[in-house]
């Protein structure tokens, strides 16, 4: 995905629907000079949406776990923004450092439970936290087992699992219920105001040709990735 995100960051591909959607949410609470932290910034494609829809001089900092993404983000935006390697479970900044903290499409991919990640997002936020993630009717911990055909990990599909049955290599794709998130946030930030809204910003699209066989597409108005129906929502937390 790295070059795919990079091409969006530099304008060679259209913005993702979700990056424009989160920029519109940030715009509602943004005040001139506000500091914005983007956890899971990828190659800097969210910054492009923020600059186009809010302010070209937005005070933005991006953090991503992948050094290769950070390298591409710095290349895409030169010296016009700050990018750092870091983890959502150990954000490399002091408490209340940023007015607005956002984490898009990342909570679902970290090991359960998401408590430490949520605590860190709240810790470095002075006022707002915006999260985009998938929701479930029940809580599901999903391990997407990586295959050679999709990820070129140089292992035949017959060798995907260890002797104990655990996968050789996998990504998490976890779904949590709204009740779970609300209860968790209430425990971590009892005085915070929480709103959860569906992300309905997308139009008909199909990412399979530009990504891989399980790339997201729209079927009968619903987002689908492989066998999964994706109920994407934004969590807006006001401290």
RAWORA-V656405 format. One line per field, one symbol per residue. burial: 1 if it has 9 or more other C-alpha atoms within 8 Angstrom, else 0. A space follows every 50 residues. Layout:
burial = ???
//
This chain:
burial = 01011111110000101111101101100000011111111111111111 10110001111111110011111101100011111111001000011111 11111111100001001111111111111111111100101010111100 00001000011100001101111111100011011100100101000010 000001110011001111000011100001111111111
//
